[in-house]
Amino acid sequence: MTFEDSHAIFHIGAPKCGSSALQAAWSAEPDRPSRTGLRVRYIGAVRVGGKLMPLRGRAVRRAAALSLYGYVSMPDPGREVAVKSFGDFVFREIARARRRGYIPFFSNEGWIRRPDFFTRLLSDLGHPPVTVLAFLRPPLTWMNAAFWQWGVWSRPRFDDWLSSRRVPFSFGGDLAAWARIPNVGLQVAPAKQDVVTFADALLGTPGNAIGPCHSTGSAAQFGFLLRNRRFRPDSHRAEIEFVLQRHMVEGPTLRRAWAIAPHHVETLQRLAQSHRRELERVLPAVQAEEIFDDPLWTAPYPYHPEIERGPAPLDDLGELRAFAGWLLSKPLSEGAELGALDAFIAERLDVLLRADRSLRWRTALLGAPRDQTPRPRSFTLRGEPGSSS
């Protein structure tokens, strides 16, 4: 099966593997011609009265401009929307696309964990040929990024989160189940590359890379957010991180948030080897070779200095002063202590959130010149070069 034979494209994740960048890029340019002249159309959805309503074309761009996250995507069936509503929606959108001569592109980074649901859904649709796109990172760096995204907000110690049943790296088994679905053309690639460019190359569509949209932030940033939970109440409310990255310019070199210590490595390497064996059984040799080219699937040595250094402190005053000084656009006194620095940052973030909301509404109502679309930039971060989500 070739891409041109597909009735639909499903980007299924994984989370913390470039999903935000891919969704932001396609939200900005939701209609693109493929190499053979077929049109690929990125589809979003909103819930209205218990049903899903489609977002296409200009509606996708406008909704993305209004969103704190800077993109639109599809909901997760069973968690964010009723299973039947979601199934009916996908059926209607694929049928509409077939009538009008385009390929619908659906995206949700959590679908990688839903192979059973999609097995039933695609069976009900008669197993049409579909392209399924996924990106992966090795467990060691993925678990660090995932801890700061989800774990730390309820389990502040990485050891507690790692030993709990909430640790969510299940992607080897998940993709093995996806590979067993009839007529699924599964494409799995490493997330260390530019996922937006990879997707365009695979689909034969024109597009522009936009850079990371939700890479793991600095230890100073997370320390502040953990002490000031009104800006980041829980694991599902990451809006402030997207706002910060939208407004960042090149700033001081800050240490990336890092949670992994030497005694964690053996557990994470066992996890890597287990999932590698599963993936090698189901993936084409070329895909497996590209993914496992990263030595972190077999050994931790490329990150040995960071691991030996241990978890990054969240209350380093020098790093926090640099973070606060960047936000306030002025150097801060060496004597500024933790409480005062937090107060400076909180006041500035309140202003930044109001300005961001105003900018998003202006962009949604008036539009923005295509060549002036803001591109997210970030601090220079020391340590693990994490991928965006």
Salt bridges, closest charged atoms under 4 A:
GLU4 OE2 - ARG35 NH1 3.09
GLU29 OE1 - ARG370 NH1 3.89
ASP31 OD1 - ARG39 NH1 3.53
ASP31 OD1 - ARG41 NE 2.57
ASP76 OD2 - ARG79 NE 3.39
ASP76 OD2 - ARG114 NH2 2.91
GLU80 OE2 - ARG79 NH2 3.23
ASP88 OD2 - LYS84 NZ 2.79
GLU93 OE2 - ARG56 NH2 2.80
ASP159 OD1 - ARG157 NH2 3.81
ASP159 OD2 - HIS263 NE2 2.70
ASP159 OD2 - HIS264 NE2 3.10
ASP160 OD1 - ARG157 NH1 2.86
ASP200 OD1 - ARG32 NH1 2.89
GLU239 OE2 - ARG237 NE 2.89
GLU241 OE1 - HIS214 NE2 2.69
GLU241 OE2 - ARG232 NE 2.74
GLU250 OE2 - ARG377 NH2 3.71
GLU266 OE2 - ARG270 NH1 3.31
GLU280 OE2 - ARG276 NE 2.96
ASP293 OD2 - LYS192 NZ 3.53
GLU306 OE2 - ARG255 NH2 2.76
GLU308 OE2 - HIS304 NE2 3.69
GLU319 OE2 - ARG382 NH2 3.13
GLU334 OE1 - ARG321 NH2 3.37
ASP342 OD2 - ARG227 NE 2.78
ASP350 OD2 - ARG230 NH2 3.00
ASP356 OD2 - ARG246 NH2 2.92
ASP356 OD1 - HIS247 NE2 2.81
ASP356 OD2 - ARG360 NE 2.73
GLU384 OE2 - ARG137 NH2 2.75
